[in-house]
Amino acid sequence: MKTIKTQQLTRSAILLALLIVFQSLRLIIPIPPFLSIFIIGSLVNTILIIAVLIINIRATLIIGMIAPIVAYLQGFLPMPVFIIPIILGNWTITGIYYVLRSNPVIGIISGAIGKTILLYTTFNFLFSYIVLPENAVRTILFTMSWPQLVTGLFGGFLALAAARKTEKSIK
């Protein structure tokens, strides 16, 4: 029993460290913001789905909470209130995938759609109360629209491919 908990803690720490490294790429490598959305977003979603696959849902939800906090601390979220909808988006993709994991493809597609809908509608709602320059609002709403679907799908399928490769190498 203790070995299982130690293994889960170790895997959680490794995935969290990878997530932070992936999010830090935009600080190290001069990636244009448009590309950054797709690269970093896909890698974060990959980590979230891998966490569901190899740890448990509780650890995944914690990792999903930490990701937007790190993004805010790195200066990539303009306001701390934006942390909450992104946490909810991460929980949505992982929660839907977890519930539908018996059919991974449907789980990935449904999770990505759910995350996209949640983020876009939540940010639209927030902007009825938060005043930002129109250009910033347009940019954020764009980021929370179809790019979320793309990064959710790509990250999810990348996670499934990585899981298949890992299973084969362990056997």
C-alpha positions in Angstrom: 0.0 0.0 0.0 2.8 2.4 0.9 4.6 1.7 -2.4 1.4 2.6 -4.4 1.2 6.0 -2.6 4.9 6.7 -3.0 4.6 5.8 -6.7 1.6 8.1 -7.1 3.3 10.9 -5.3 6.5 10.4 -7.4 4.5 10.4 -10.7 2.5 13.5 -9.6 5.8 15.3 -8.8 7.3 14.4 -12.2 4.3 15.4 -14.2 4.0 18.7 -12.2 7.6 19.4 -12.9 7.2 18.7 -16.6 4.1 20.9 -16.7 6.1 23.8 -15.2 9.0 23.2 -17.6 6.6 23.2 -20.5 4.9 26.4 -19.3 8.4 28.0 -18.9 9.3 27.3 -22.5 7.8 30.6 -23.5 10.2 32.3 -21.1 13.2 30.5 -22.5 12.5 30.2 -26.2 11.1 33.2 -28.1 7.9 31.6 -29.3 5.4 34.0 -31.0 2.3 34.3 -28.8 0.0 32.7 -31.5 2.2 29.6 -31.7 2.7 29.6 -27.9 -1.0 29.0 -27.4 -0.9 25.9 -29.5 2.4 24.5 -28.3 2.2 25.2 -24.6 -1.6 24.5 -24.5 -1.2 21.1 -26.1 1.7 20.1 -23.8 -0.3 21.2 -20.7 -3.3 19.1 -21.9 -1.0 16.2 -22.6 0.2 16.3 -19.0 -3.3 16.5 -17.7 -4.6 13.5 -19.6 -1.4 11.5 -18.8 -2.1 12.2 -15.1 -5.5 10.8 -15.4 -4.1 7.7 -17.1 -1.1 7.0 -14.7 -2.0 8.5 -11.4 -5.6 9.3 -10.3 -8.2 11.9 -10.7 -7.4 13.7 -7.4 -3.8 14.2 -8.3 -4.8 15.3 -11.8 -7.2 17.9 -10.4 -4.4 19.3 -8.2 -2.0 19.5 -11.2 -4.8 21.2 -13.2 -5.1 23.8 -10.4 -1.4 24.6 -10.3 -1.0 25.1 -14.0 -2.9 28.5 -14.3 -1.4 29.7 -11.0 2.1 29.1 -12.6 0.9 30.9 -15.8 -0.2 33.9 -13.7 3.0 34.0 -11.7 4.9 33.9 -15.0 2.9 36.9 -16.2 0.8 35.2 -18.9 -2.6 35.9 -17.3 -3.3 39.6 -16.9 -5.6 39.2 -13.8 -5.7 36.7 -11.0 -9.4 36.2 -11.5 -8.6 34.5 -14.8 -7.0 31.6 -12.8 -10.4 30.3 -11.7 -12.0 29.7 -15.2 -8.8 28.1 -16.4 -8.8 25.7 -13.4 -12.4 24.9 -14.2 -11.4 24.3 -17.9 -8.6 21.9 -16.8 -11.0 20.1 -14.5 -13.5 19.9 -17.3 -11.2 18.2 -19.8 -9.8 15.8 -17.2 -13.2 15.1 -15.6 -14.9 14.4 -18.8 -12.0 12.2 -20.0 -12.0 10.4 -16.6 -15.8 9.6 -16.9 -15.5 8.5 -20.5 -12.1 6.8 -20.3 -13.5 3.4 -21.3 -13.7 5.0 -24.8 -10.6 7.2 -24.9 -11.3 8.8 -28.3 -14.8 9.9 -27.2 -13.3 11.0 -23.9 -10.7 13.2 -25.5 -13.1 14.8 -28.0 -15.8 15.4 -25.4 -13.3 16.8 -22.9 -11.8 19.2 -25.5 -15.3 20.4 -26.5 -16.4 20.8 -22.9 -13.2 22.8 -22.0 -13.6 25.0 -25.0 -17.3 25.8 -24.3 -16.6 26.4 -20.6 -13.6 28.7 -21.2 -15.3 30.8 -23.9 -18.5 31.3 -22.1 -16.9 31.9 -18.7 -14.5 34.6 -20.2 -17.4 36.1 -22.1 -19.3 36.4 -18.8 -16.3 37.8 -17.0 -15.9 40.5 -19.6 -19.4 41.8 -18.8 -18.0 42.7 -15.4 -14.3 43.3 -16.0 -13.2 46.3 -18.1 -10.1 45.7 -20.2 -9.0 47.4 -23.5 -11.1 46.1 -26.4 -8.0 44.7 -28.1 -7.1 42.6 -24.9 -10.7 41.3 -24.7 -10.7 40.2 -28.3 -7.3 38.5 -27.9 -8.3 36.7 -24.7 -11.7 35.6 -26.2 -9.9 34.4 -29.3 -7.4 32.4 -27.2 -10.3 30.8 -25.3 -12.2 29.8 -28.4 -11.3 27.3 -31.1 -7.5 27.2 -30.1 -8.7 25.5 -26.9 -10.4 22.8 -28.9 -7.3 22.3 -31.0 -4.9 22.1 -28.0 -7.4 19.8 -26.1 -7.6 17.4 -29.0 -3.9 17.5 -29.9 -2.8 17.2 -26.3 -5.3 14.4 -25.6 -4.3 12.3 -28.5 -0.6 13.0 -27.8 -1.2 11.7 -24.3 -2.9 8.5 -25.6 0.0 7.9 -28.0 2.5 8.4 -25.3 0.6 6.0 -23.0 0.5 3.4 -25.7 4.3 3.7 -26.3 5.0 3.6 -22.6 2.9 0.4 -22.1 4.7 -1.3 -24.9 8.2 -0.4 -23.5 7.3 -1.6 -20.0 6.1 -5.0 -21.3 
